[in-house]
Amino acid sequence: MIYGTDYHVHTIYSDGKREPETYIEAALKLGLREIGFSDHLNPAGGPPDWCMPHDRLPQYAEHVLRLKRDHKDIAVRLGLEIDYLPGTEGVTDRIINSFPFDYIVGSVHYLGDETVDLGPEFYIGKDIDLIYENYFNLVCEAASTGFFDIMGHPDLVRIHRYRPVADITHLYSMMASAFEIHDVAFELNTNGRNKPLRDFYPDSHYLHLFAEHGVPVTVNSDAHFPERVGQFFSEGYDLLKRAGYREMAVFSGRERFMIPLQGR
């Protein structure tokens, strides 16, 4: 029996659709052992339609910490998904040290002033090879900061199915090497199946590179609805095993522990 965890869940505190309690109920029904909340927060303060306002952070943290104390049937973890935005390092440092987080998910949504995931118009008429190169470089830069425990959807730039002309194996090799050097985990994010991509992040064709570099991994749903907690996890576990993974990362108090990735 796999020790199931889901560390990437969004609630009404950012762009999720329900209260934290409903995600815990869903996790319990699935038999997960841990559920972690990681609502979006942008260190620059926006945009409010999908990120938590900074002044709601205390309420969010206190809510999750209360659930952590109250639940003995499942381990509840306090996390946060923070955008990596060069130039906001001071704000990010202050935020992640303001509450007793169990882990911090780092993500790259922005290239410059635009997000890569909200619509295909970002890609139209542009050099896709250059977009990928810039995006992967920024993810590696984020990993180097030491702020993050887990790198979220590390190739989100694939979301709208725009693909480079060139072979991009070297970009995944570079990313795997950066994660290894800076001792940061990544997630196999199953929510890409619900997006135009219809696939997981990162591309499963390159998972073996992360395994060869010994990069720790978690399987996360990036759920914005309770119904998507733990979604497609069986397939995710199988992909990791085929890539050479034999263990997964779990987190508590910003410490990482490794547990066996066992069969059902």
C-alpha positions as CSV (number, residue, x, y, z in Angstrom):
1,M,0.0,0.0,0.0
2,I,1.5,3.3,-1.1
3,Y,1.8,6.0,1.6
4,G,-0.3,8.6,-0.3
5,T,0.3,12.3,0.0
6,D,-1.1,15.3,-1.9
7,Y,0.8,18.5,-1.2
8,H,-0.6,20.8,-3.9
9,V,-4.2,21.8,-3.1
10,H,-5.9,25.2,-3.6
11,T,-8.8,26.5,-1.5
12,I,-11.0,29.6,-1.4
13,Y,-8.0,31.5,0.1
14,S,-6.7,31.7,-3.5
15,D,-8.3,30.3,-6.6
16,G,-9.7,27.0,-5.2
17,K,-13.4,26.5,-5.1
18,R,-14.1,25.1,-1.6
19,E,-13.0,25.4,2.0
20,P,-10.0,23.4,3.3
21,E,-12.3,21.0,5.2
22,T,-13.8,19.6,2.0
23,Y,-10.4,18.7,0.6
24,I,-9.6,16.8,3.8
25,E,-12.8,14.9,3.5
26,A,-11.9,13.9,-0.1
27,A,-8.4,12.9,1.0
28,L,-9.8,10.7,3.8
29,K,-12.1,8.9,1.3
30,L,-9.2,8.1,-0.9
31,G,-7.1,6.8,2.0
32,L,-4.4,9.4,1.7
33,R,-2.1,9.7,4.7
34,E,-1.2,13.4,4.3
35,I,-3.0,16.4,2.7
36,G,-1.1,19.7,2.2
37,F,-2.5,23.1,1.4
38,S,-0.5,25.3,-0.9
39,D,-2.6,28.3,-1.9
40,H,-1.2,30.7,-4.4
41,L,0.7,33.8,-3.2
42,N,2.4,36.3,-5.5
43,P,5.2,38.2,-3.7
44,A,4.4,41.2,-5.8
45,G,0.8,41.2,-4.5
46,G,-1.3,40.1,-7.4
47,P,-3.3,39.3,-9.4
48,P,-6.2,39.0,-7.0
49,D,-8.3,36.7,-9.1
50,W,-6.0,33.8,-8.5
51,C,-3.6,34.7,-5.7
52,M,-4.1,35.2,-2.0
53,P,-4.0,38.8,-0.8
54,H,-1.0,39.2,1.6
55,D,-3.3,40.4,4.4
56,R,-5.2,37.1,4.3
57,L,-2.1,35.0,4.9
58,P,-2.5,35.0,8.7
59,Q,-6.1,33.8,8.5
60,Y,-5.1,31.1,6.0
61,A,-2.2,29.9,8.1
62,E,-4.3,29.9,11.3
63,H,-7.1,28.0,9.6
64,V,-4.8,25.2,8.4
65,L,-2.9,25.0,11.7
66,R,-6.2,24.6,13.5
67,L,-7.1,21.7,11.1
68,K,-3.7,20.2,11.7
69,R,-4.3,20.2,15.5
70,D,-7.9,18.9,15.2
71,H,-7.2,16.0,12.8
72,K,-5.7,12.8,14.1
73,D,-6.9,10.7,11.2
74,I,-4.7,12.4,8.5
75,A,-1.6,14.5,8.7
76,V,-2.5,18.0,7.6
77,R,0.4,20.1,6.2
78,L,0.7,23.9,5.9
79,G,2.3,24.9,2.7
80,L,2.2,27.8,0.2
81,E,2.8,28.1,-3.5
82,I,4.8,31.2,-4.2
83,D,5.6,32.6,-7.6
84,Y,9.3,33.1,-8.3
85,L,9.7,36.7,-9.4
86,P,13.3,38.0,-9.7
87,G,13.6,41.1,-7.6
88,T,11.1,40.1,-4.9
89,E,13.5,37.9,-2.9
90,G,13.2,40.0,0.2
91,V,9.4,39.8,0.3
92,T,9.6,36.0,-0.4
93,D,12.1,35.5,2.4
94,R,9.9,37.4,4.9
95,I,6.8,35.5,3.9
96,I,8.2,32.0,4.2
97,N,9.6,32.8,7.6
98,S,6.4,34.3,8.9
99,F,4.6,31.0,9.8
100,P,5.6,27.4,10.6
101,F,5.2,26.0,7.1
102,D,5.8,22.4,6.4
103,Y,7.0,23.1,2.8
104,I,7.0,25.8,0.2
105,V,6.2,25.1,-3.5
106,G,8.0,27.3,-5.9
107,S,6.5,27.9,-9.3
108,V,7.1,29.9,-12.4
109,H,4.1,31.3,-14.1
110,Y,5.6,34.6,-15.4
111,L,8.0,35.3,-18.2
112,G,8.4,39.0,-17.9
113,D,5.0,40.6,-17.2
114,E,3.0,37.9,-18.9
115,T,1.9,34.5,-17.6
116,V,2.6,31.4,-19.7
117,D,-0.5,29.5,-18.6
118,L,-3.6,31.7,-18.9
119,G,-4.1,31.6,-22.7
120,P,-2.5,30.5,-25.9
121,E,-2.1,34.1,-27.1
122,F,1.1,34.3,-25.1
123,Y,2.8,32.0,-27.7
124,I,1.3,33.2,-30.9
125,G,3.9,34.7,-33.3
126,K,6.8,34.1,-30.9
127,D,10.0,32.0,-31.0
128,I,8.8,28.9,-29.1
129,D,12.3,27.5,-28.7
130,L,13.4,30.8,-27.0
131,I,10.3,30.7,-24.8
132,Y,11.2,27.2,-23.6
133,E,14.9,28.1,-23.0
134,N,13.9,31.2,-21.0
135,Y,11.3,29.3,-19.0
136,F,13.6,26.4,-18.1
137,N,16.4,28.9,-17.1
138,L,14.0,30.7,-14.8
139,V,12.9,27.5,-13.1
140,C,16.6,26.6,-12.5
141,E,17.2,30.1,-11.1
142,A,14.2,29.7,-8.8
143,A,15.6,26.3,-7.6
144,S,18.9,28.0,-6.8
145,T,17.4,30.5,-4.3
146,G,17.0,28.0,-1.5
147,F,13.5,29.3,-0.9
148,F,11.6,26.3,-2.2
149,D,11.2,22.7,-1.0
150,I,9.3,21.5,-4.1
151,M,9.3,22.9,-7.6
152,G,5.8,23.0,-8.9
153,H,4.7,22.0,-12.4
154,P,8.3,22.6,-13.6
155,D,7.5,22.6,-17.3
156,L,4.2,24.5,-17.2
157,V,5.2,26.1,-20.4
158,R,3.9,23.0,-22.2
159,I,0.3,23.8,-21.1
160,H,-1.1,25.0,-24.5
161,R,0.8,22.4,-26.5
162,Y,3.2,24.7,-28.3
163,R,6.4,22.7,-28.8
164,P,9.9,23.8,-29.8
165,V,11.4,22.7,-33.1
166,A,14.7,21.8,-31.5
167,D,15.3,18.8,-29.3
168,I,14.9,19.9,-25.7
169,T,16.4,17.0,-23.9
170,H,19.3,19.2,-22.8
171,L,16.8,21.5,-21.0
172,Y,15.4,18.7,-18.9
173,S,19.0,17.5,-18.2
174,M,19.8,21.1,-17.1
175,M,16.8,21.2,-14.8
176,A,17.4,17.8,-13.3
177,S,21.0,18.8,-12.6
178,A,20.0,22.1,-11.1
179,F,17.5,20.4,-8.8
180,E,20.2,17.9,-7.7
181,I,22.8,20.6,-7.0
182,H,20.4,22.8,-5.0
183,D,18.8,19.9,-3.2
184,V,15.2,20.7,-4.1
185,A,12.4,18.2,-4.9
186,F,9.9,18.4,-7.8
187,E,6.4,17.3,-8.2
188,L,4.8,15.0,-10.7
189,N,1.7,17.3,-11.2
190,T,-1.3,15.4,-12.4
191,N,-3.5,18.5,-13.1
192,G,-2.0,18.9,-16.6
193,R,-4.5,16.2,-17.6
194,N,-7.3,18.7,-17.0
195,K,-5.6,21.4,-19.1
196,P,-5.2,21.7,-22.9
197,L,-1.9,19.7,-22.5
198,R,-3.8,16.5,-21.4
199,D,-0.6,15.2,-19.8
200,F,1.3,15.4,-16.6
201,Y,4.0,17.9,-15.7
202,P,6.9,17.3,-16.2
203,D,6.9,15.4,-19.5
204,S,7.1,11.7,-18.5
205,H,9.6,11.0,-21.4
206,Y,12.2,12.8,-19.2
207,L,11.4,11.5,-15.8
208,H,14.3,9.1,-16.0
209,L,16.7,12.0,-16.1
210,F,15.4,13.3,-12.7
211,A,15.7,9.7,-11.3
212,E,19.3,9.4,-12.6
213,H,20.2,12.6,-10.8
214,G,18.5,11.4,-7.6
215,V,16.1,14.3,-7.5
216,P,13.4,13.7,-4.8
217,V,9.8,13.6,-6.1
218,T,6.2,14.0,-4.8
219,V,3.0,13.2,-6.7
220,N,0.5,16.2,-6.4
221,S,-2.9,16.9,-7.8
222,D,-2.8,20.8,-7.9
223,A,-6.5,20.4,-7.1
224,H,-8.8,23.4,-7.2
225,F,-11.8,21.2,-6.5
226,P,-12.1,18.5,-3.8
227,E,-13.1,16.0,-6.5
228,R,-9.6,16.3,-8.0
229,V,-7.6,15.5,-4.8
230,G,-5.4,12.4,-5.6
231,Q,-6.6,12.4,-9.2
232,F,-4.6,10.1,-11.6
233,F,-2.2,9.2,-8.8
234,S,-2.1,5.4,-9.6
235,E,-0.8,6.3,-13.1
236,G,1.6,8.8,-11.6
237,Y,3.1,6.2,-9.3
238,D,3.5,3.8,-12.2
239,L,5.3,6.4,-14.3
240,L,7.7,7.1,-11.5
241,K,8.5,3.4,-11.0
242,R,9.1,2.9,-14.7
243,A,11.4,5.9,-14.6
244,G,13.5,4.3,-11.9
245,Y,12.0,5.8,-8.7
246,R,11.9,3.7,-5.6
247,E,11.0,6.3,-3.0
248,M,9.1,9.6,-2.6
249,A,9.6,12.7,-0.5
250,V,7.4,13.7,2.4
251,F,7.7,17.0,4.3
252,S,7.1,18.2,7.9
253,G,8.4,21.5,9.4
254,R,10.4,22.2,6.2
255,E,12.3,18.9,6.6
256,R,12.3,16.3,3.9
257,F,12.0,12.6,4.6
258,M,12.0,9.8,2.1
259,I,9.6,6.9,2.1
260,P,9.5,3.8,-0.1
261,L,7.4,3.9,-3.3
262,Q,5.7,0.5,-2.9
263,G,3.2,-1.2,-5.0
264,R,-0.5,-1.6,-4.0
